[in-house]
Amino acid sequence: MRSYGQFCGLAKSLDIIGDRWTLLIVRELLIRGPSRYTDLRIGLPGIPTNLLADRLRDMEEAGLLRRDMSPAPAAAAVYVLTPRGEALETVIAALGRWAAPLLEAPAKDDVFLPHWLVLPARLYLTDRAPRKPPVRIEVRDRDQRVTLEAANGRVTARVGPADKPDAVIIGPTPLAWQLLLAKIDLAHARKAGLAVEGKPAALKRFGPLPRQ
């Protein structure tokens, strides 16, 4: 592992997490939980397979993740964040907020995978009516499904379809994200290509966290 050779907290942190792809691997594991090597390859378009193997080895040596076996019958090696790795969620959240001005519009060749919605939904959305019964929505983008739930004052999110969703948003995930952040209204979203099934009022339970 390369080192800046400085007795400084920032430098020591960057010794471990400053290499290209490292924090994006953490992002994938925060979103998916225990993940196979092939799951990580899918979630990291553009990473060379040998570089992914190198990064995983380095992260394991640094104590950010460990290798486990998934439960039978389809037992397979999976990568799991350690508590030390999970603690990077707050770092990623801060970087995401800092990067907000850079996300006004995607560059021509930028890739966006629908499951990436999970982490920003957890970090940047809030439940606007915490005293009301839980509300569950599903975001469908092509063959991908993400479930969001507003309950007890917070928003949770996971990869996969929702069980009896109150509403379903169908269309490009970046557009759905703009709707959930209240940057566009439902009429604008529909005009831009989103479809909403079920109870559109359920979407009002989700909104951006107040700025601190």
C-alpha positions in Angstrom: 0.0 0.0 0.0 1.4 3.4 -1.0 1.6 6.0 1.8 2.0 9.7 1.9 4.3 9.2 4.9 2.7 12.0 6.9 1.6 11.8 10.5 -1.8 13.4 9.7 -5.3 12.0 10.1 -6.2 13.0 6.5 -3.1 11.6 5.0 -3.4 8.3 7.0 -7.1 8.1 5.8 -6.1 8.6 2.2 -3.4 6.0 2.5 -6.2 3.5 2.9 -9.2 4.9 1.0 -7.6 7.3 -1.4 -7.0 4.8 -4.3 -9.4 4.9 -7.2 -12.4 2.7 -6.9 -12.0 2.0 -3.1 -14.9 4.2 -1.9 -17.1 3.0 -4.8 -16.6 -0.6 -3.7 -17.7 0.6 -0.2 -20.7 2.2 -1.8 -21.7 -1.1 -3.5 -21.4 -3.0 -0.2 -23.4 -0.4 1.7 -26.1 -0.7 -0.9 -26.2 -4.5 -1.5 -24.8 -5.9 1.7 -22.9 -9.2 1.3 -21.9 -9.3 -2.4 -20.2 -11.8 -4.7 -17.3 -10.7 -6.9 -19.6 -10.7 -10.0 -22.1 -8.5 -8.2 -19.4 -5.9 -7.6 -18.2 -6.1 -11.2 -21.8 -5.4 -12.4 -22.1 -2.4 -10.0 -18.7 -0.9 -11.0 -18.9 -0.4 -14.7 -15.5 0.3 -16.2 -13.3 -1.4 -13.5 -10.7 -3.8 -14.8 -11.2 -7.3 -13.2 -7.6 -7.4 -12.0 -7.9 -4.0 -10.4 -11.0 -5.0 -8.6 -9.2 -8.1 -7.2 -6.3 -5.9 -6.1 -8.6 -3.4 -4.4 -10.5 -6.1 -2.6 -7.3 -7.6 -1.3 -6.0 -4.3 -0.1 -9.3 -3.4 1.6 -9.3 -6.8 3.3 -5.8 -6.2 4.6 -6.8 -2.8 5.8 -9.7 -4.2 7.8 -12.5 -2.6 5.7 -14.1 -5.8 4.6 -13.9 -9.5 5.0 -14.8 -12.6 3.0 -17.6 -14.9 4.1 -19.6 -17.7 2.6 -23.3 -17.1 1.7 -25.8 -19.6 3.2 -26.5 -22.9 1.5 -27.7 -24.3 -0.8 -26.1 -21.8 -3.2 -23.0 -21.2 -1.1 -20.5 -18.8 -2.6 -17.8 -16.5 -1.4 -19.1 -13.0 -0.6 -17.5 -9.7 0.5 -18.9 -8.0 3.6 -18.0 -4.7 5.2 -16.5 -4.8 8.7 -17.7 -2.2 11.2 -14.6 -0.2 10.2 -15.8 -0.2 6.6 -19.4 0.6 7.5 -18.2 3.7 9.4 -17.3 5.1 6.0 -21.0 5.7 5.3 -20.8 9.1 7.0 -17.7 10.0 4.9 -19.6 9.0 1.7 -22.6 11.0 2.8 -20.5 14.1 3.3 -18.8 13.7 -0.1 -22.2 13.3 -1.7 -23.5 16.5 -0.2 -20.3 18.3 -1.3 -20.8 17.0 -4.8 -24.4 18.1 -5.1 -23.5 21.2 -7.3 -21.8 18.8 -9.7 -25.0 16.8 -10.3 -27.1 19.3 -12.1 -26.9 17.3 -15.4 -25.0 14.1 -16.3 -22.2 14.3 -18.8 -22.7 12.6 -22.1 -21.0 9.3 -21.2 -22.0 9.2 -17.5 -23.4 5.8 -16.4 -26.2 5.6 -13.9 -27.3 2.2 -12.5 -30.8 2.1 -10.9 -29.7 0.4 -7.7 -27.5 3.4 -6.9 -30.7 5.1 -5.7 -30.6 3.1 -2.5 -27.8 5.0 -0.7 -28.8 8.6 -1.5 -32.4 7.7 -0.5 -31.2 6.5 2.9 -28.9 9.4 3.4 -30.7 12.4 2.0 -34.5 11.7 2.2 -36.8 12.1 5.3 -40.3 11.0 6.3 -42.4 14.1 6.2 -45.2 12.6 8.3 -43.6 10.4 10.9 -46.8 9.9 12.9 -48.7 8.4 10.1 -48.7 4.7 9.1 -45.7 3.5 7.0 -45.7 4.1 3.3 -43.8 2.0 0.8 -43.0 2.8 -2.8 -41.2 1.0 -5.6 -39.1 2.6 -8.3 -38.9 0.6 -11.5 -36.3 1.4 -14.1 -36.1 -1.2 -16.9 -35.7 -4.6 -15.1 -34.4 -3.1 -11.9 -36.5 -2.6 -8.7 -35.7 -0.4 -5.7 -38.0 -0.2 -2.6 -38.3 2.8 -0.4 -40.2 3.0 2.9 -41.1 6.1 5.0 -41.8 5.1 8.6 -41.3 6.6 12.1 -39.5 9.7 10.8 -36.9 8.0 8.5 -36.6 6.6 5.1 -35.1 3.1 4.4 -34.2 1.7 1.0 -33.1 -1.6 -0.5 -32.6 -3.3 -3.8 -35.6 -5.4 -4.9 -39.3 -5.2 -5.4 -41.8 -3.9 -2.8 -44.4 -6.0 -1.1 -47.8 -4.3 -1.8 -46.4 -0.9 -2.6 -48.6 2.2 -2.1 -47.2 3.6 -5.3 -44.9 2.6 -8.1 -42.7 5.0 -10.0 -41.8 3.7 -13.5 -39.1 5.3 -15.6 -35.6 6.7 -15.4 -34.2 6.6 -11.9 -32.5 10.1 -12.1 -35.9 11.6 -12.9 -37.6 9.7 -10.1 -34.9 11.0 -7.8 -35.6 14.6 -8.8 -39.3 13.9 -8.0 -38.5 12.5 -4.6 -36.3 15.5 -3.8 -39.2 17.8 -4.8 -37.1 19.5 -7.4 -39.8 18.8 -10.0 -43.5 18.2 -9.4 -45.5 15.2 -10.5 -46.9 16.9 -13.6 -43.4 17.8 -14.8 -42.2 14.3 -14.1 -45.0 12.7 -16.1 -44.4 15.1 -19.0 -40.7 14.1 -18.9 -41.6 10.4 -19.1 -42.3 9.0 -15.6 -45.4 7.0 -14.9 -46.9 6.6 -11.4 -49.2 3.8 -10.5 -51.2 3.4 -7.2 -51.6 6.4 -4.9 -49.6 9.4 -6.0 -50.2 11.0 -2.6 -47.8 8.4 -1.1 -44.9 10.2 -2.8 -45.5 13.3 -0.6 -44.2 11.3 2.4 -40.7 11.6 1.0 -38.8 14.8 0.9 -35.2 16.1 1.2 -33.6 16.4 4.6 -33.5 19.9 5.9 -30.2 21.6 5.3 -28.0 21.9 8.3 
